[in-house]
Amino acid sequence: MPEPGRSTRAARMAGWLAVAAVLIALDQASKSVITGWLAFGERIPVLPVFDLTLLYNTGAAFSFLADGGGGQRWLFTGIALIAAIVILRLLYTHAGQRLFCASLACILGGALGNALDRVIHGHVVDFLLFYWRDWYFPAFNIADIAITCGAGLLILDEVMQSRRRKAAH
């Protein structure tokens, strides 16, 4: 397949950036609603295994480095910005690879959604809490879901690419 021209790549990239922007908007809107509705630590049972809550995470996934003394805020913001630059480049150079770009758009939207929290609030707002009896999964948010889905799609894309390469040989 011939390589798409710059204007075609830019147009395709704009679509993926729109996906990331929608994810950022959904993430930030949901966090705004929750912070306006709940007090810190408050929980509202929704299902026998799921509560809405308001928690703050100064660390990364699963509160990694949450007790880092404050420097982790800028470390994780910097990592998100570097990842965003790399993802933008990949979106441009691989604009025609739909599954790959969908995964990158999800990761980009999630990373920037959480980075916005770190810049604005100094922590990430988490509010989705799943549990079973005395076991609790760490609270998370829409940005975390986007990153996780993006990572899953990235793995799926690689598996599919690998199968295509094997079939071609």
C-alpha positions in Angstrom: 0.0 0.0 0.0 1.4 3.4 -0.9 2.4 5.8 1.9 -0.3 8.5 2.4 0.7 12.1 1.7 1.2 14.7 4.4 -2.3 16.2 4.1 -3.9 12.7 4.3 -1.8 11.8 7.3 -2.6 15.2 9.0 -6.3 14.6 8.3 -6.2 11.1 9.8 -4.2 12.3 12.7 -6.8 15.0 13.4 -9.4 12.3 13.8 -7.3 10.5 16.4 -6.6 13.7 18.2 -10.4 14.3 18.3 -10.8 10.9 20.0 -8.1 11.8 22.6 -9.8 15.2 23.1 -13.2 13.6 23.7 -11.6 11.2 26.3 -10.0 14.1 28.0 -13.3 16.0 28.1 -15.2 13.0 29.5 -12.5 12.4 32.1 -12.4 16.0 33.3 -16.2 16.4 33.2 -16.7 13.3 35.3 -14.0 14.4 37.8 -15.6 17.8 38.0 -19.1 16.3 38.7 -17.7 13.9 41.4 -15.6 16.6 43.2 -18.7 18.9 43.2 -20.9 16.1 44.5 -18.8 14.2 47.1 -16.6 15.2 50.0 -13.1 13.6 50.1 -13.4 10.0 51.2 -17.2 9.9 50.9 -18.6 6.8 49.3 -22.0 6.2 47.6 -22.9 2.6 47.1 -24.1 1.9 43.6 -23.9 -1.9 43.3 -23.0 -4.6 45.9 -19.4 -4.5 44.4 -19.1 -0.9 43.3 -19.1 2.5 45.0 -18.6 6.1 43.8 -16.1 7.8 46.0 -13.7 10.8 46.0 -10.1 10.0 46.5 -6.8 11.7 45.5 -3.8 9.9 44.2 -0.5 11.8 44.3 1.3 8.9 42.8 1.0 6.8 39.6 -0.9 3.6 39.0 -1.8 1.8 42.3 -0.5 4.9 44.2 3.1 4.1 43.1 5.4 6.7 44.7 2.4 8.4 46.4 4.6 9.2 49.4 7.3 10.7 47.2 7.3 14.1 48.9 5.8 16.0 46.1 8.4 15.7 43.4 6.5 12.8 41.8 3.8 15.3 40.7 6.3 16.9 38.2 8.0 13.6 37.4 4.7 12.0 36.3 3.6 15.1 34.5 6.9 15.2 32.6 6.5 11.5 31.7 3.0 12.1 30.4 4.2 15.0 28.3 7.1 13.1 26.9 4.7 10.2 26.1 2.3 12.6 24.4 5.1 13.9 22.1 6.1 10.3 21.2 2.4 9.4 20.6 1.9 12.4 18.4 4.8 11.4 16.3 3.5 7.8 16.1 0.0 9.0 15.2 1.4 11.1 12.4 3.8 8.4 10.9 1.2 5.6 11.3 -2.0 7.5 10.7 -3.5 4.8 8.5 -3.1 2.0 11.0 -6.5 2.1 12.6 -6.2 -0.2 15.6 -2.7 1.0 16.4 -3.8 4.7 16.3 -7.0 4.0 18.3 -4.8 2.5 21.0 -2.5 5.5 21.0 -5.4 7.9 21.0 -6.8 6.2 24.1 -3.4 6.3 25.9 -2.9 9.9 24.9 -6.3 11.0 26.2 -5.9 9.2 29.4 -2.3 10.3 30.0 -3.2 14.0 29.4 -6.4 13.7 31.4 -4.4 12.6 34.5 -1.6 15.1 33.7 -4.1 17.9 33.8 -5.2 16.8 37.3 -1.6 16.8 38.4 -0.9 20.3 37.1 -4.2 21.8 38.3 -4.8 20.0 41.6 -1.4 18.4 42.5 -3.0 15.0 42.5 -5.2 12.7 40.3 -8.9 12.5 41.1 -10.1 8.9 41.4 -13.7 8.0 42.0 -14.6 4.5 40.7 -14.2 1.9 43.5 -14.7 -1.9 42.9 -14.5 -4.4 45.8 -15.5 -7.8 46.9 -16.1 -8.2 50.7 -12.8 -7.0 52.3 -10.9 -6.9 49.0 -10.6 -3.5 47.2 -9.3 -2.7 43.8 -7.6 0.7 43.9 -9.9 3.5 42.9 -9.5 4.8 39.4 -11.1 7.2 36.8 -12.0 7.6 33.1 -8.4 8.5 32.2 -7.2 5.2 33.7 -9.9 3.3 31.8 -8.7 5.0 28.6 -5.1 4.1 29.2 -5.9 0.5 30.1 -8.1 0.1 27.0 -5.4 1.7 24.9 -2.8 -0.8 26.3 -5.1 -3.7 25.6 -5.7 -2.5 22.0 -2.0 -2.0 21.6 -1.4 -5.7 22.6 -4.2 -6.8 20.3 -2.7 -4.8 17.4 0.7 -6.4 18.0 -0.8 -9.9 18.1 -2.7 -9.3 14.9 0.5 -7.8 13.2 2.5 -10.8 14.3 0.0 -13.2 12.9 0.0 -11.3 9.6 3.8 -11.5 9.4 3.7 -15.2 10.1 1.1 -15.8 7.4 3.1 -13.8 4.9 6.1 -16.1 5.4 
